[in-house]
Amino acid sequence: MKNYIGIDGLVLCVMGGKIDVKRWISSIDMLDHSIISYEELINSVNNLLNGELILRKNNKLVLSKQAKQILRGGWRMGCIEWQLTVQKRICRYFYDETKPRLFDLPQEEYDTALKKYRDETEKTIARLSKY
C-alpha cells in the first residue's frame, strides 16, 4: 500500500464523467496553472483506479463515495483553496501499487489533446489582446 501524492488529488479534482483528456488538461491548467505530463496523468489515473477512488463504468470514470468525501467543500471555497485542500486530504489515503494498471492512454491521444488545448488557448489570447 502506498499513499497518494498531491498530484493525484489535482487529477481527482478534474475527474468524473466522460474520458476527455483535453478537458482534464485545461481544467488542471485552470486550477493549478500548470500542464501535467503524460506520465503524471497516466500514473495518477491508475493510482485513483487502484485505490478505488474512481471507478470505470462503460467508457466513463465515476467518483466513488470516498472520492466525493475527499472533494467535499468546493462550493464554499475558492478554486485554489479547494484544490489545495483536496491535495492535502488525499495524502491520508492509500492505494495498492501492485494492482495492474487499468487505464491506458496512447501517447498520441495525449499529444493531440494537448496541442488542441494550446491552439485554442493561443487563439483566445490573440483575440483578447486585440482589445
C-alpha positions as CSV (number, residue, x, y, z in Angstrom):
1,M,0.0,0.0,0.0
2,K,1.2,3.4,-0.9
3,N,0.0,6.9,0.0
4,Y,-1.4,9.1,-2.7
5,I,0.5,12.3,-3.6
6,G,-0.7,15.8,-4.2
7,I,-0.9,15.4,-8.0
8,D,-3.3,12.5,-7.6
9,G,-5.6,15.0,-5.7
10,L,-5.2,17.5,-8.5
11,V,-6.2,14.9,-11.1
12,L,-9.1,13.8,-8.9
13,C,-10.4,17.4,-8.9
14,V,-11.0,17.1,-12.7
15,M,-12.1,13.5,-12.9
16,G,-15.6,12.2,-13.2
17,G,-17.7,11.5,-16.2
18,K,-16.5,11.1,-19.8
19,I,-12.9,10.4,-20.5
20,D,-11.9,13.7,-22.1
21,V,-8.1,14.3,-21.9
22,K,-8.3,17.8,-23.3
23,R,-10.8,18.8,-20.7
24,W,-8.6,17.3,-18.0
25,I,-5.6,19.2,-19.3
26,S,-7.5,22.5,-19.4
27,S,-9.1,22.0,-16.0
28,I,-5.8,21.3,-14.4
29,D,-4.3,24.3,-16.0
30,M,-7.2,26.4,-14.8
31,L,-6.8,25.1,-11.2
32,D,-3.0,24.8,-10.9
33,H,-1.7,27.0,-13.7
34,S,0.3,24.0,-15.0
35,I,0.3,21.4,-17.6
36,I,0.9,17.9,-16.2
37,S,2.9,15.5,-18.2
38,Y,1.6,12.4,-19.9
39,E,3.3,10.2,-17.3
40,E,1.9,12.1,-14.4
41,L,-1.6,11.9,-15.8
42,I,-1.4,8.2,-16.5
43,N,0.1,7.4,-13.2
44,S,-2.5,9.4,-11.3
45,V,-5.5,8.0,-13.1
46,N,-4.1,4.5,-12.4
47,N,-3.4,5.3,-8.8
48,L,-7.0,6.6,-8.4
49,L,-8.4,3.4,-10.0
50,N,-6.2,1.1,-7.9
51,G,-7.4,2.8,-4.8
52,E,-11.0,2.7,-6.0
53,L,-11.5,6.4,-5.7
54,I,-12.6,6.4,-9.3
55,L,-14.4,3.5,-11.0
56,R,-14.5,2.7,-14.6
57,K,-18.1,2.2,-15.9
58,N,-18.7,1.8,-19.6
59,N,-16.4,4.5,-21.1
60,K,-16.7,6.8,-18.1
61,L,-14.7,7.3,-14.9
62,V,-17.1,7.9,-12.0
63,L,-16.3,9.0,-8.5
64,S,-16.6,6.7,-5.5
65,K,-18.3,7.7,-2.3
66,Q,-14.8,8.1,-0.7
67,A,-13.7,10.3,-3.6
68,K,-16.8,12.5,-3.1
69,Q,-15.8,12.9,0.6
70,I,-12.3,14.0,-0.4
71,L,-13.7,16.5,-2.9
72,R,-16.3,18.0,-0.5
73,G,-16.5,21.6,0.3
74,G,-15.7,23.1,-3.1
75,W,-18.8,25.2,-3.2
76,R,-17.8,27.2,-0.2
77,M,-14.1,27.7,-1.1
78,G,-12.3,29.4,-3.9
79,C,-10.8,27.2,-6.6
80,I,-7.2,27.4,-5.3
81,E,-8.2,26.7,-1.7
82,W,-10.4,23.8,-2.7
83,Q,-7.7,22.2,-4.9
84,L,-5.1,22.6,-2.1
85,T,-7.4,21.1,0.4
86,V,-8.1,18.1,-1.8
87,Q,-4.4,17.6,-2.4
88,K,-3.8,17.6,1.3
89,R,-6.7,15.3,2.1
90,I,-5.9,12.7,-0.4
91,C,-2.4,12.2,1.1
92,R,-4.0,10.4,4.0
93,Y,-5.4,7.7,1.8
94,F,-3.8,4.6,0.3
95,Y,-3.8,2.7,-3.0
96,D,-2.5,-0.7,-3.9
97,E,0.5,-0.2,-6.2
98,T,0.7,-3.9,-7.0
99,K,-2.6,-3.9,-8.9
100,P,-2.4,-4.0,-12.7
101,R,-2.6,-0.6,-14.5
102,L,-6.2,-0.5,-15.8
103,F,-6.0,2.8,-17.6
104,D,-4.0,3.0,-20.8
105,L,-3.9,6.1,-22.9
106,P,-1.9,6.3,-26.1
107,Q,0.8,9.0,-26.0
108,E,-0.6,10.2,-29.3
109,E,-4.0,10.9,-27.8
110,Y,-2.5,12.9,-25.0
111,D,-0.3,14.8,-27.5
112,T,-3.3,15.6,-29.7
113,A,-5.4,16.8,-26.8
114,L,-2.5,19.0,-25.5
115,K,-1.9,20.5,-29.0
116,K,-5.6,21.2,-29.4
117,Y,-5.8,22.9,-25.9
118,R,-2.7,25.0,-26.7
119,D,-4.0,26.1,-30.1
120,E,-7.4,27.1,-28.6
121,T,-5.6,29.0,-25.8
122,E,-3.4,30.8,-28.2
123,K,-6.4,31.8,-30.3
124,T,-8.2,33.1,-27.2
125,I,-5.1,35.1,-26.1
126,A,-4.7,36.6,-29.6
127,R,-8.4,37.6,-29.7
128,L,-8.3,39.2,-26.2
129,S,-5.0,41.0,-26.9
130,K,-6.7,42.9,-29.8
131,Y,-8.8,44.8,-27.3
